[in-house]
Amino acid sequence: MDTYLETERLTLRHFTAEDADLLIELDSDPAVMRYLSGGVPTAPEIVRERYLPNILAGYEKWGGRLGLFAAHEKDGGAFIGWFILRPAAQGPLDEVELGYRLRQAAWGKGYATEGSRALLGKAFTDLGVRMVWADTMTVNQGSRHVMEKLAMTHTETIAVPEDMADIEGAEHGGVRYEITKDRWEQQ
């Protein structure tokens, strides 16, 4: 396993072409997909033919330094989900998105905060990042709580993408949180 980053309890690594089943399983859980697709699973062929090739292309594009990272428990090696640290499609490389999608079995254990905190540290100390942002639906209190524990600041209310308009809670919009390198250093 090609380790990208380690925390006290987690190992983050690059996905490989053989990891489609991990992503398919994760995206097939209606609770995991609640605020992303209204609970509708991602079709396996979309994961295999679109998502995974895009993930692998991202490593090439950003020299393996940014992208989507598979997360495993150190104790036992169980796949718990993924974390993301990458710029917006046409965005500057010093402004990156932080995100995570975890299996239900990993919820409530502090993994989202632990993995995200480690990625913030890497972004600000090793990758030359100036600002990290994250967004979620306004009603997604779990993700909002993680962002707040990371000392990210709620900066704006945003529209929910059109393809998510039918999801429960979409009428409340979304929220964007940010943290700058300066603020991170003051913690």
Residue pairs with C-beta under 8 A, 6 or more apart in sequence:
1 11
1 13
1 72
2 13
2 14
3 11
3 12
3 13
4 12
4 13
4 14
4 64
4 69
5 11
5 12
5 69
5 118
5 119
5 122
6 12
6 74
6 118
7 114
7 115
7 117
7 118
8 74
8 114
9 73
9 74
9 75
9 111
9 114
10 71
10 72
10 73
10 74
10 80
10 111
10 114
10 115
10 118
11 71
11 72
11 73
11 74
12 69
12 70
12 71
12 72
12 83
12 115
12 118
12 119
13 69
13 70
13 72
14 59
14 64
14 67
14 69
14 70
15 22
15 23
15 52
15 55
15 56
15 68
15 69
15 70
15 82
16 56
17 52
17 56
19 52
19 70
20 44
20 47
20 48
20 52
22 70
22 79
23 42
23 47
23 51
23 52
23 82
24 42
24 44
24 47
24 48
25 103
26 32
26 79
26 81
26 82
26 101
26 103
27 33
27 41
27 42
27 47
27 101
28 41
28 42
29 41
29 103
29 104
30 39
30 40
30 41
31 39
31 104
32 81
32 101
32 102
32 103
32 104
33 39
33 40
33 41
33 42
34 167
34 168
35 136
35 137
35 139
35 140
35 143
35 167
35 169
36 101
36 164
36 167
37 164
37 167
38 164
38 166
38 167
38 168
42 51
55 67
55 68
58 66
58 67
58 68
58 86
59 67
62 86
62 87
62 93
65 126
65 127
66 85
66 86
66 87
66 93
66 96
66 127
67 84
67 85
67 86
68 82
68 83
68 84
68 86
69 82
69 83
69 84
69 85
70 79
70 82
71 79
71 80
71 81
71 82
71 83
71 100
71 102
71 111
71 115
72 78
72 79
72 80
73 80
73 106
78 105
79 103
80 102
80 103
80 105
80 106
80 111
81 100
81 101
81 102
81 103
81 106
81 111
82 100
82 101
83 98
83 99
83 100
83 115
83 116
83 119
84 97
84 98
84 99
84 100
85 96
85 97
85 98
85 119
85 122
85 123
85 132
86 96
86 97
87 93
87 95
87 96
87 97
88 95
88 97
93 128
93 129
94 128
94 129
94 130
94 131
95 129
95 130
95 131
95 132
95 133
96 123
96 127
96 129
96 131
96 132
96 133
97 132
97 133
97 134
97 135
98 116
98 119
98 120
98 123
98 132
98 133
98 134
98 150
99 134
100 112
100 115
100 116
100 143
100 146
102 111
102 112
107 142
112 142
112 143
112 146
113 146
113 149
113 150
116 146
116 150
117 150
120 132
120 150
120 179
120 184
123 129
123 132
124 132
124 181
124 184
124 185
129 181
130 180
130 181
131 178
131 179
131 180
131 181
132 152
132 178
132 179
132 184
133 155
133 176
133 177
133 178
134 143
134 147
134 152
134 176
134 177
134 178
135 158
135 174
135 175
135 176
135 177
136 143
136 144
136 147
136 174
136 175
137 160
137 164
137 167
137 169
137 170
137 172
137 173
137 174
137 175
138 144
138 157
138 169
138 172
138 173
138 174
138 175
139 168
139 169
139 172
140 169
144 154
144 175
144 177
147 154
147 177
148 154
148 177
150 179
151 179
151 183
151 184
151 187
152 177
152 178
152 179
153 177
153 178
153 179
153 183
154 175
154 176
154 177
155 176
155 177
155 178
156 175
156 176
157 173
157 174
157 175
157 176
158 173
158 174
158 175
158 176
159 173
159 174
160 167
160 170
160 173
160 174
164 170
